[in-house]
Amino acid sequence: MADKALIVVDVQNDFCPGGALGVAGGDEIVPMINGMIGRFEHVVLTQDWHPSGHSSFASSHPGKNPFEMIAMPYGAQTLWPDHCVQGSAGADFHPALEWTRAELLIRKGFRAQIDSYSAFFENDRRTPTGLSGYLRDRGIKKVTLCGLATDFCVAFSALDAVAQGFSTTVVLEACRGIDLNGSLHAMVTRMRDAGVELN
């Protein structure tokens, strides 16, 4: 297991039922993820970490509503309800998540003018988080992903992991999706076509 890492994506209060951007069944996967954390030598967590007034928030664009699309300098952007604001209870990890064994925490979305789905790159597809270098320096060749949400942060992280040369698996039963206008099927297909192993 020395060359394998588990990447747990955004298991935060705001992405669980009752949260600002709650994913149906998002809390159901926590026991399964805890079991996976116990089986991996290397564990990485990601945490959505937005400043107030982030450019991806619908509230930052007068007249716009959550889940509308707008054009940003880096491309199309879905607008979201305010969520995972830095230091808020919504940004905290789910209280039942056994996260203390994580050796690295990647915070994403902290740049006010750009959103960040992937654990590897901001949404401009150019600005790295540093995760690739960290994994390579540790001799890790294979990554397994789980968490929230399947069709956004998990999928974009998996696609980037494959593109960065890592053998990549997504444990679908330890993920839950938003499924915005068919996004779940579309992103599962994209992952499969890119060579992500789907379990």
FIDRENTI-154478 format. One line per field, with one value per residue (C-alpha): residue number from 0; residue in one letter; z, y, x. Coordinates in Angstrom, 3 decimals, always signed. Each point is the difference from the previous one (the first is absolute). Example, Ala and Ser with C-alpha at 12.3 -4.5 7.8 and 13.67 -1.06 7.14 Angstrom:
<recs>
n <- (0,1)
res <- (A,S)
up <- (+7.800,-0.660)
north <- (-4.500,+3.440)
east <- (+12.300,+1.370)
</recs>
This chain:
<recs>
n <- (0,1,2,3,4,5,6,7,8,9,10,11,12,13,14,15,16,17,18,19,20,21,22,23,24,25,26,27,28,29,30,31,32,33,34,35,36,37,38,39,40,41,42,43,44,45,46,47,48,49,50,51,52,53,54,55,56,57,58,59,60,61,62,63,64,65,66,67,68,69,70,71,72,73,74,75,76,77,78,79,80,81,82,83,84,85,86,87,88,89,90,91,92,93,94,95,96,97,98,99,100,101,102,103,104,105,106,107,108,109,110,111,112,113,114,115,116,117,118,119,120,121,122,123,124,125,126,127,128,129,130,131,132,133,134,135,136,137,138,139,140,141,142,143,144,145,146,147,148,149,150,151,152,153,154,155,156,157,158,159,160,161,162,163,164,165,166,167,168,169,170,171,172,173,174,175,176,177,178,179,180,181,182,183,184,185,186,187,188,189,190,191,192,193,194,195,196,197,198)
res <- (M,A,D,K,A,L,I,V,V,D,V,Q,N,D,F,C,P,G,G,A,L,G,V,A,G,G,D,E,I,V,P,M,I,N,G,M,I,G,R,F,E,H,V,V,L,T,Q,D,W,H,P,S,G,H,S,S,F,A,S,S,H,P,G,K,N,P,F,E,M,I,A,M,P,Y,G,A,Q,T,L,W,P,D,H,C,V,Q,G,S,A,G,A,D,F,H,P,A,L,E,W,T,R,A,E,L,L,I,R,K,G,F,R,A,Q,I,D,S,Y,S,A,F,F,E,N,D,R,R,T,P,T,G,L,S,G,Y,L,R,D,R,G,I,K,K,V,T,L,C,G,L,A,T,D,F,C,V,A,F,S,A,L,D,A,V,A,Q,G,F,S,T,T,V,V,L,E,A,C,R,G,I,D,L,N,G,S,L,H,A,M,V,T,R,M,R,D,A,G,V,E,L,N)
up <- (+0.000,+0.150,-3.572,+0.398,+1.390,+0.885,-0.954,+1.953,-1.775,+1.794,+2.654,+1.568,+1.784,-2.800,-2.453,+2.308,+0.473,+1.723,-1.289,-2.335,-3.000,+1.434,-2.129,+0.477,+2.094,+0.495,+3.626,-0.802,-1.383,+3.138,+1.670,-3.228,-0.432,+3.600,-0.735,-3.074,+1.982,+2.371,-2.852,-1.723,+1.093,-1.738,+0.305,-1.554,+0.669,-2.057,+1.470,-1.901,+1.577,-1.518,+1.155,+0.507,-3.273,-2.131,-3.734,-0.344,+2.367,-1.654,+2.699,-1.497,-3.301,+0.313,-1.774,-0.243,+1.757,+1.258,-2.698,-2.851,-2.283,-0.688,-2.001,+2.012,-1.375,+0.461,-1.591,+0.878,+3.705,+1.857,+2.669,+3.428,+3.240,+2.502,+1.474,+1.843,+1.024,+1.739,+3.723,-0.095,+1.462,-3.530,-1.063,+2.829,-0.738,+0.829,+3.760,-0.428,-2.547,+1.517,-1.752,+2.488,-1.788,-3.066,-0.735,-2.366,-0.299,-3.346,+0.280,-3.243,-1.155,+2.236,-2.889,-0.182,-3.792,-1.026,+1.007,+0.625,-0.383,-0.429,+2.721,-2.580,-1.876,+0.266,-2.578,-2.364,-0.497,+0.387,+3.671,+1.927,+3.620,+0.480,+0.575,-2.995,+1.233,+3.526,-1.148,-2.293,+2.708,+2.285,-2.666,-0.437,-3.342,+0.645,+1.403,+1.135,+0.280,+1.910,+1.373,-1.272,-2.546,-2.564,-3.023,+0.991,+2.397,+0.017,-3.783,-0.832,+2.515,-1.533,-3.549,+1.031,+1.898,-3.145,-2.089,+2.519,-0.466,+3.121,-0.106,+1.155,+1.580,+1.124,+2.498,-1.165,+2.956,+2.248,-2.007,-0.529,-2.903,-0.567,-3.483,-1.422,-3.433,-0.580,+1.322,+1.906,-3.051,-2.091,+2.472,+0.762,-3.759,-0.264,+2.828,-1.521,-3.437,+1.524,+1.594,+3.562,+1.652,+1.429,+2.919)
north <- (+0.000,+2.281,+1.197,+0.545,+2.974,+0.588,+3.440,+0.920,+2.830,+2.720,-1.994,+3.266,+1.065,+2.270,-2.924,-2.268,+0.031,+3.213,+1.867,+2.973,-2.244,-3.310,-3.108,-2.632,-2.817,+1.840,-1.041,-3.668,-0.542,+1.108,-3.473,-1.548,+2.711,-0.454,-3.673,+0.891,+2.511,-2.803,-2.162,+2.539,+0.939,+3.391,+2.160,+3.429,+2.164,+2.873,+2.830,+2.593,+3.295,+3.089,+3.595,+1.936,+1.452,-2.625,+0.492,-3.411,+1.012,+1.049,+2.672,+1.707,+0.552,+2.208,-1.494,-3.458,-3.122,-3.120,-2.617,+2.527,+0.062,+3.060,+0.648,+0.642,+0.840,-3.669,-1.401,-0.953,+0.105,-1.442,+2.413,-1.527,+0.926,+1.492,-3.041,-1.122,+3.538,+0.088,-0.603,-0.755,-3.080,-0.935,-0.210,-2.415,-3.686,-2.161,-0.617,-3.787,+0.050,-1.554,+2.417,+0.277,-2.617,+2.220,+0.994,+2.822,+2.417,+1.727,+3.094,+1.145,+2.901,+2.482,+2.348,+2.423,+0.290,-3.653,-3.155,-3.279,-3.426,-2.177,-0.998,+0.562,+3.223,+3.123,+0.332,+1.911,-3.447,+1.650,+0.940,-3.076,-0.769,-1.790,-3.391,-1.673,+0.954,-1.123,-3.415,-0.509,+1.027,-2.607,-2.699,-0.370,-1.399,-1.005,+2.103,-0.945,+2.717,+0.252,+2.767,+2.863,+0.612,-2.772,+2.170,+3.062,-0.042,-3.769,-0.338,+2.967,-1.240,-3.474,+1.314,+2.118,-2.899,-2.136,+2.890,+0.399,-3.646,-1.581,-3.305,+1.187,-1.677,+1.577,-1.981,+1.052,-1.525,+2.319,+3.062,+1.869,+2.299,+3.243,-1.019,+3.471,-0.297,-3.489,+0.782,-3.283,-2.249,+2.344,+0.101,-3.724,-0.576,+2.475,-1.720,-3.449,+1.202,+1.614,-3.279,+0.515,-3.310,+0.263,-2.279)
east <- (+0.000,+3.040,-0.528,-3.757,-1.917,-3.630,-1.328,-3.145,-1.783,-1.993,-1.876,-1.170,-3.154,-1.220,+0.069,-1.988,-3.798,-1.035,+3.043,+0.040,+0.713,-1.136,+0.479,-2.700,+1.425,+3.276,+0.218,-0.687,+3.494,+1.880,+0.197,+1.244,+2.628,+1.129,+0.557,+2.061,+2.074,+0.910,+1.306,+2.269,+3.493,-0.258,-3.129,-0.580,-3.053,-1.360,-2.037,-2.020,+1.100,-1.617,+0.374,-3.231,-1.259,+1.750,-0.496,-1.698,-2.799,-3.261,-0.303,+3.079,-1.835,-3.120,-3.008,+1.548,-1.250,+1.762,+0.690,-0.078,+3.037,+2.124,+3.149,+3.158,+3.466,+0.963,-3.181,-3.576,-0.822,-2.974,-1.215,-0.481,-1.731,+2.449,+1.751,+3.132,+0.908,+3.367,-0.318,-3.726,-1.663,-1.048,+3.635,+0.854,+0.402,-3.002,+0.253,+0.065,+2.831,+3.127,+2.322,+2.855,+2.142,+0.274,+3.574,-0.925,-2.921,-0.555,-2.168,-1.583,-2.128,+1.798,+0.865,-2.919,-0.130,+0.226,-1.815,+1.772,-1.603,+3.066,+2.449,+2.752,-0.837,-2.117,-2.776,+2.295,+1.620,+3.429,+0.456,+1.189,-0.795,+3.323,-1.617,+1.669,+3.450,-0.761,-1.209,+2.986,+2.447,-1.557,+0.328,-3.755,-1.128,-3.616,-2.824,-3.481,-2.639,-3.261,-2.219,-2.146,-1.190,+0.464,-0.739,+2.003,+2.943,+0.512,-0.233,+2.213,+2.578,-0.061,+0.350,+2.975,+1.573,-0.052,+1.347,+2.835,+0.961,-1.475,-1.857,-3.408,-3.012,-3.280,-2.073,-3.454,-1.817,+2.041,-1.085,-3.249,-0.865,-1.881,-1.242,-0.560,-1.647,+1.368,+3.473,+0.322,-0.335,+2.138,+2.866,-0.068,+0.267,+2.888,+1.839,-0.480,+1.117,+3.119,+1.085,-1.187,-0.845,-3.509,-0.863)
</recs>
